[in-house]
Amino acid sequence: MGNQTKHIFKYTAESSQKLRKKLVGHPGMVVWLTGLSGAGKSTISFALEKRLLETGGLTYCLDGDNLRLGINENLGFSEEDRSENVRRIAHIARLFQDAGFIVIVACISPASHMRENAKQIIGTENFLEVYVKADINTCQLRDPKGLYKKVQNGEIKNFTGISAAYEEPAQPDIVLDTEKIKVDDSVEYLFSEITKRVEWMDKP
């Protein structure tokens, strides 16, 4: 079919952005949580979403597993498919962010180049990288989805942290060591950091 994107033009409307911010009470941003399976990304993400909603924030959580059940269901776990998975999530997050949402992404996104690509898609000024840290032994002991057990039984191949590499973020904006920090404390810390970075509405 050839590359047709050169014939497509991007439209922007700065006035719409200003009006959305006025209506919502805060600008949009993307909080991108990366880490091993079982580190606590989803748990923290949905708890943070609830915290923001309770404070009047417009927010939505994009969970990697949920997206693989829908828009990314045709992707596997090869290096190429993982990169495409992250690329698609980043573009979705960018649209939500543009609409004024504080988007919380919970996605392993194992390679540094994947996360860097997501940051470039979303925009550095709108991107908060959070490393949800826990070593592989801790994640295996937690095993909330039973995935590590399936890996041990040979049911899952190419699993991040076991048979596929995970590259720790070199300079994340925030590190949450979930071996030392409780979920509630992690959520409050993230909430504080988010409200520092955006022009937050008056809290009730």
N, C-alpha and C positions, 0 to 999 in steps of 0.2 A: 504493500500500500504506500510505502514511502513515509517520510516525515512531513506531516501536515501542520505541525505546531507553529512553523514560521508564518503561517497565514492566520494565526489566532492572536488576538490582542487582549491584554488585560485592562479591565476597566476598574477604576477606583473612585470612591466618593468620600472625600474628607469630611464633608458636612454630615454625612450619615454617621461616621465614627463619632463625631462630637455630640450628635443628638443621642446616640445610643449610650454614650458615657453619662450624659445628663439624665437620661431616663433610668439607667441601671444604678448609677451612683459610684461606679468604679470602672476603670478600663479593663479590657481583657488581658489575660496572660496565660501561659502554659507552664504547669508544674509537672516536670517529667521525672517519674520515679523509675530508676533502673536498679537491678540487683538479681540475684539468683532466685530460682523458684523456691518458695518457702521462706524467703527473707522477711516478708511482711508487706510487700508493695500493695497488694489489693486491700488488705485489712486497713492499712493506714490511709489509703486513697479514699475508700468509702466512708471512713470515719471523718476524714478531713472534709469531704463533700458535705456531710451532715453538719459539721461545725460551721462551715461557710453559709449554708442555707439557713441555719438557725439565726445567723447574724444578718440575714438579708442579702447575702451575696448571690449573684447569678453564677451558678457553677454546674459542671457536669463531669462525671468520671468516665474516661475511656479506658476500659480494662482490656488488656491484650487478649485474654482468653475469650471474652465476650465477642470481640471483633473477629476472632478466628472462627466463631460459630456462624458468622454472617458474611460481611463484606470481604473477609480474608479467608473464607473457608476453602478456597481453591489453592491455597498456598501450603507447602510442606515445610520442612525444617532444614533444607539445604542452605548454604551460605547465601545463595542468590535469593531464595524465597524469604529468608529472614530479613534481608535488606529491603526487599519489596514490601514486606509486612510493616516494617518501621516507616518506610517512605509513605505508604498509604495512611498510616495512623497520623503521621506528621501533617499531611495535607488536610485530613479531617480536623485535627486539632487547630490548625491555622484558620479554618473556616469558622469554627466555634469561637476562637479568640477574636477574630475580626467582628463577630456578632456581639462581643462584649462579655463573653463567658470567661470565668477563671476555669480553665480546663485542667483536669488532673489526669495524667496519663500513667497507667501502671503497665509497664512493658519491659520484659527482660532486656531487650535491645543489647545483645551481648558484646558487639564490637564497637570500638571507639568511632570508627568511620560512620557507622549507622547513626550514632547519637549526634555526631557532628553534622551529618546531612539533615537530620531532623531540626537541629538548631538553625541551620541556614534556611530551611524551608519556612520555619516559623518566624525567624528573626531573633537575633541575639538579645535585643532589648526586651523581648517578650518571653524569653525562655529561662526557666529556673531548673537546673539539673540537680536532682536529689539522688544521691547514692544510698540506697537502703542496704546496709551492710550486715552480712552474717556469713560465717564461714560454712563451707560445704557440709561439715559434720553436723553443725547445728541445724542446717536446713534438712538434712536427712533424718535427723531425730524428730523434727517437727512434722515433716511430710504431710501437710494438711490435705493434699489431694490424692495421696497414695501414689504419686508419680515415681518417687525414688524406689519404692518397692517394685513397681512395674519394670523399672530399669534393671534392677537386680535380677528380676525373673526373665529378662530378655525380651520383654514386651515392647519396650520403647528404645529406639536407636537414636544416635546423634543428639544426646540430651545435654543441655548446657551445664557445665560444671563437672560433668562426669566424662562423657565421650566427645563433647564439643566445648571449645574454649569460651571463657568469659573474661573479657578485658575490663579490669576495674577502671573507673573514671580517674584520669590523672589529676584533674582540677575541678571537681564538682563544686557547685555553689554551696551545697549542704551535704553533710554526711550524717545519716541516722544509723547508729550502731544498735541494731535491735537485740543484740545479746546483752546490752547494758541499759537501754532506754525502753520504757514501757510505751505501749501504743498511745495512751492518753497524753503522755509527755511529748511524744513525737508529733502528735497532731497539734498540740498547743504551740510547740516551737515553730512548726510550719506555718500555722495561722499567723503568728507574730511576724515571721519573715515576709509573708505575702503582703500583709497590711503595711509593712514598712516600704515595700517596693512599689505599691500602687497608691494612687490618691484615693484612699478608702473613705467610704461614706461615714456619716456620723453613726456611731454604734448605739443601739437602743439601750 
